[in-house]
């Protein structure tokens, strides 16, 4: 067993029935310090064991013996530290905030109070940052909206309040800009009228105030123009009557006839 953390060590898959520790050595109950657990039926060889390399077996051990978790927070095997952190006292988790293993840091980010995990927004591993996104709110999400990873930015955009979405209206990713178009205050939608992606402009056409839609009446995408034809104020609609696409002209004609007769 190593004296230090083996933070990035990954174990090769083993047979389901194999009972070996994280170093590949056979497990023996004779060497286990938890005799009282076995006597109480809280350990089961090959199924519930903190010394086993398999995460499910380790997790079952801590689920049955949560009071033991604190003593395993400095174990050299990252899987044990991760699962110990799942059950340990939150007051002991601060020591793991700089753990070399991302899985451990992600578990810490999942369990510590929100004010203590803000620093994880700049963690080098996306798994940790994704965990933080799921927990932080409002202004705490700001640094994650400009994250280098698309998945982190997208998750942050979906959780961010509309006021913060102004900051991602020019994101390089179309889907993030669409998310902004769907939820940002309509007053800001004018900045997306010339967005290079037609599906973003389509959302703008669906949400923009009708009196501002004339700016999209000659959009190069027929889907956008059709939406404009359905929402543009009647007084401005005649300008679209000569549209290149029959479906748009038909929408204009139908509205002029139906609404003009009212």
Number of C-alpha atoms within 10 A of each C-alpha: 10 9 7 10 16 15 17 12 12 11 11 6 8 12 7 8 8 14 22 18 18 21 12 14 12 12 19 12 14 8 9 13 8 15 14 10 15 15 9 8 10 18 23 14 14 15 17 22 27 27 22 26 24 24 16 15 21 21 23 19 25 25 18 14 15 16 13 17 21 18 12 18 22 18 17 17 25 24 25 26 27 27 25 30 27 21 19 22 15 14 9 14 21 14 11 19 20 13 19 14 21 22 20 27 28 25 23 29 29 18 19 17 13 14 9 13 22 19 13 21 24 14 17 10 16 19 16 23 29 22 21 27 27 16 18 21 15 13 12 20 24 19 13 24 25 17 17 10 14 17 14 23 25 22 18 30 26 17 18 24 15 19 14 20 26 17 16 21 23 15 16 10 14 17 15 25 27 24 19 30 31 18 19 23 16 14 10 16 23 17 13 21 20 14 18 10 16 19 18 24 27 26 22 29 31 17 19 23 16 16 13 15 23 19 13 21 23 15 18 10 15 19 17 23 27 23 20 30 32 18 20 25 16 16 10 14 19 15 13 21 17 11 18 11 12 12 15 23 19 15 18 25 18 14 18 16 11 9 10 11 7 5
